[in-house]
Amino acid sequence: MPGNNVALMEQLHAEHAGALWGYCVRLTGNDRARAEDVAQETLLRAWRHYSVLEEAPGSVRAWLFTVARNIVIDEWRANRVHGELAVAEVPEPSDATDRTDQLLLSWVVAEAVTTLSPEHRGVLLECYYRGASVADAARTLGIPEGTVKSRTHYALRALRLALDEMGVGT
């Protein structure tokens, strides 16, 4: 019987190895090394279960493709669940926090502010960036306090509209 198994595997390899290899390459996203591993594991399982192959000779290729697909799915599931990497030492906590999002948002807001009228920009500069009160902003800009309040209101509406047009949700 062992000679029969070897002949069966040689025939299996001759008839299906090329198609199985191509299928494994597509399954692994053109990762040739992983495709080799999957194809080899598929043929190894075929060797271990040669009785299944003898019983259903018409569906051998389908069986091989199903086994290869299941191997890739099992690897993906295992990597998804066990995504942690073991390290020799615990990494030191970093004081520096990533402020990339904050920086990008400030650039977008600065760009949106340039679309405002000079009057609106001046009021926002005094009230929000310099932190001046309405009375102080009115004195600095030389306008009444009520005008500071209304310009602030309309400046914020215009800024919100400019940000919406830039695709930034508020």
C-alpha positions as MATLAB code, in Angstrom:
seq = 'MPGNNVALMEQLHAEHAGALWGYCVRLTGNDRARAEDVAQETLLRAWRHYSVLEEAPGSVRAWLFTVARNIVIDEWRANRVHGELAVAEVPEPSDATDRTDQLLLSWVVAEAVTTLSPEHRGVLLECYYRGASVADAARTLGIPEGTVKSRTHYALRALRLALDEMGVGT';
ca = [
       0.000    0.000    0.000;
       2.827    2.544    0.671;
       3.915    2.360   -3.003;
       0.332    3.062   -4.010;
       0.296    6.193   -1.811;
       3.483    7.498   -3.408;
       2.103    6.945   -6.906;
      -1.157    8.646   -5.917;
       0.707   11.674   -4.550;
       2.935   11.884   -7.651;
      -0.161   11.831   -9.837;
      -1.872   14.377   -7.587;
       1.132   16.676   -7.787;
       1.452   16.334  -11.549;
      -2.218   17.101  -12.176;
      -2.965   19.789   -9.603;
       0.225   21.432   -8.256;
       0.298   24.260  -10.811;
      -3.331   25.212  -10.337;
      -3.015   24.881   -6.549;
       0.060   27.114   -6.540;
      -1.715   29.819   -8.558;
      -4.738   29.643   -6.286;
      -2.559   29.934   -3.174;
      -0.755   32.972   -4.599;
      -4.116   34.697   -5.142;
      -5.335   33.668   -1.683;
      -2.300   35.159    0.021;
      -2.353   38.437   -1.892;
       0.704   37.586   -4.038;
       2.815   36.685   -1.000;
       4.840   33.936   -2.679;
       6.499   32.650    0.496;
       3.174   32.289    2.265;
       1.670   30.726   -0.858;
       4.417   28.092   -0.837;
       3.660   27.308    2.797;
      -0.072   27.021    2.124;
       0.432   24.812   -0.937;
       2.867   22.594    0.957;
       0.500   22.268    3.927;
      -2.366   21.465    1.550;
      -0.398   18.672   -0.122;
       0.720   17.396    3.277;
      -2.906   17.148    4.368;
      -3.700   15.372    1.117;
      -0.947   12.861    1.931;
      -2.396   12.314    5.403;
      -5.935   11.862    4.021;
      -5.202    9.980    0.818;
      -8.239    7.749    1.392;
     -10.522   10.736    0.813;
      -8.761   11.415   -2.468;
      -9.103    7.796   -3.644;
     -12.829    7.768   -2.936;
     -13.695   10.946   -4.845;
     -11.316   11.302   -7.808;
     -13.543   13.801   -9.658;
     -13.465   16.397   -6.904;
      -9.793   16.254   -5.915;
      -8.985   19.765   -7.136;
     -12.034   21.183   -5.349;
     -10.953   19.383   -2.169;
      -7.416   20.796   -2.469;
      -8.680   24.335   -3.070;
     -11.048   24.083   -0.113;
      -8.252   22.877    2.159;
      -5.962   25.709    0.985;
      -8.708   28.289    1.556;
      -9.374   26.908    5.050;
      -5.663   27.069    5.893;
      -5.512   30.756    4.913;
      -8.696   31.519    6.866;
      -7.366   29.701    9.935;
      -4.086   31.650    9.751;
      -5.978   34.937    9.435;
      -8.190   34.124   12.408;
      -5.212   33.052   14.521;
      -3.322   36.257   13.689;
      -6.383   38.376   14.429;
      -6.895   36.811   17.851;
      -3.228   36.591   18.788;
      -2.132   39.985   17.493;
       0.078   40.780   20.483;
       3.825   40.486   20.163;
       5.981   39.266   23.008;
       8.853   41.585   23.863;
      11.858   41.105   26.099;
      11.288   44.319   28.053;
       8.264   46.384   28.853;
       8.423   49.606   26.838;
       8.871   52.774   28.815;
       5.876   55.078   28.865;
       6.402   58.111   26.713;
       5.704   61.635   27.937;
       5.430   62.894   24.380;
       1.914   62.426   23.149;
       1.142   62.376   19.486;
      -0.398   65.705   18.603;
      -0.535   65.172   14.855;
      -4.322   65.412   14.700;
      -4.279   68.596   16.717;
      -1.638   70.110   14.434;
      -3.527   69.192   11.272;
      -6.763   70.596   12.666;
      -5.032   73.870   13.562;
      -3.745   74.156    9.977;
      -7.230   73.564    8.602;
      -8.758   76.150   10.946;
      -6.018   78.663   10.070;
      -6.779   78.124    6.386;
     -10.507   78.607    7.021;
      -9.836   81.814    8.997;
      -8.094   83.309    5.932;
     -11.424   83.128    4.079;
     -13.074   85.477    6.590;
     -13.357   89.245    6.164;
     -10.714   91.378    7.923;
     -13.315   92.589   10.440;
     -14.336   89.058   11.373;
     -10.711   87.912   11.583;
      -9.870   90.841   13.867;
     -12.706   90.064   16.291;
     -11.824   86.354   16.459;
      -8.161   87.199   16.929;
      -8.900   89.448   19.887;
     -11.604   87.372   21.577;
     -10.430   83.792   20.973;
      -6.706   83.827   20.273;
      -5.684   86.652   22.600;
      -8.408   85.891   25.145;
      -9.605   89.493   25.414;
     -12.971   90.300   26.940;
     -15.648   91.984   24.813;
     -14.818   95.347   26.449;
     -11.064   94.936   25.854;
     -11.623   93.829   22.249;
     -13.897   96.828   21.678;
     -11.224   99.206   23.020;
      -8.450   97.565   20.959;
     -10.481   97.524   17.736;
     -12.059  100.916   18.341;
     -15.640   99.700   17.920;
     -18.642   99.465   20.270;
     -19.086   96.341   22.452;
     -22.331   95.414   20.687;
     -20.485   95.381   17.371;
     -17.858   93.056   18.852;
     -20.620   90.666   19.940;
     -22.429   90.648   16.597;
     -19.207   90.354   14.578;
     -18.121   87.455   16.777;
     -21.449   85.740   16.168;
     -21.284   86.196   12.375;
     -17.559   85.401   12.251;
     -18.165   82.042   13.957;
     -21.021   81.274   11.536;
     -18.792   82.138    8.567;
     -15.960   80.057   10.009;
     -18.293   77.081   10.498;
     -19.474   77.426    6.883;
     -15.884   77.630    5.614;
     -14.960   74.487    7.565;
     -18.016   72.671    6.202;
     -16.992   73.622    2.679;
     -13.523   72.237    3.399;
     -15.104   68.948    4.483;
     -14.383   69.329    8.183;
     -17.328   68.316   10.358;
     -18.005   70.375   13.454;
];
